[in-house]
Amino acid sequence: MEMGLDLVVWGSSSFTLKILEGLAILGSFPAAVVSLSDRPAGRGLKKKPTPVSCWAESRGVKLLKVRDLQSPETLAAVKDLGGDLGLIASFGKILPAEYLNLYPYGIINLHPSLLPQLRGAAPIRRALMQGLEVTGVTLARLDESIDAGGIISSMRVPISEDDDAESLESKLARASLDLLRECLVLLEEEGHLPARPQDERYATYAPPLRSEERKIRWESDRRVVFNLIRAMSPSPGAHTTFRGKRLKILRCRPLDLETRPPGTVCLPSKDRMAVHAGNGALELILLQPESSRVMGAAEFIRGYRPANGMVLGEE
């Protein structure tokens, strides 16, 4: 897919990275990339570039890292990049109004949901947390609102029981490439991109995740716990406590057992571990103890020796 237009991609996350990697496989590189400035990360709070910045630097693609979008210097630097069309996908900040008319063909917003559903910062995780069976990707015009611009096109993507945040993100990125290819062909042929208004009656929101939402509340419906665990996997991970220390649960599956109080551990066999939730049990498949690596249930049982009847989540 060769692009006759100079595309400038705005993004910062792993979702944008997957889009860029897909474009590269198709032989198409953006004219430039704009990403957020390096930010402190990890225990040492050492400044770390975004995944998108790393990709652009490794590929020799023109890169602009931005921090303060309100500054005249930043706006001037973006203008200096040039470009015919902007594509914003999981950038991490709202663009001020003065950026919207930088490019001859404007800026299109690639959002991993079926707009107007799940507008906002965390549509992939929220789709899993809500137990949706279908989500999708949408190309829309970027305006001053949050993910509320006119819809150019969209594509439905099914969610399977085995999906977690990472696998669903990959599915949505692949669908996004198909959508983007169609959009660019249409733009080059027609010279414009028709868009239809979003129906506000169906608008829902996907706000940023709060750290307290990662805590597993075993008294909740089993389905709620299951959906939380896969929405937070593989990172940052939904967590509970085991003998006073944090324990992340990264993969599980429903398991029918005799009802026990929420949080109660059951060992169906020497290498299998289950925990009871509000109305059913979940077999734990992948776990990560505090200050340790990810491991399967059998290894966790051998190393940490959980007992039948103990309760997870007790501080």
Secondary structure, 3 states (H helix, E strand, C coil): CCCCCCEEEECCCHHHHHHHHHHHHCCCCCCEEEEECCEEECCCCEEECCHHHHHHHHHCCCEEEECCCCCHHHHHHHHHHCCCEEEECCCCCCCCHHHCCCCCCCEEEEECCCCCCCECCCHHHHHHHCCCCEEEEEEEECCCCCCCCCEEEEEEEECCCCCCHHHHHHHHHHHHHHHHHHHHHHHHHHCCCCCECCCHHHCCECCCCCHHHHECCCCCCHHHHHHHHHHCCCCCCEEEEECCEEEEEEEEEEECCCCCCCCEEEEEECCEEEEEECCEEEEEEEEEECCCCCEEHHHHHHHHCCCCCCECCCC
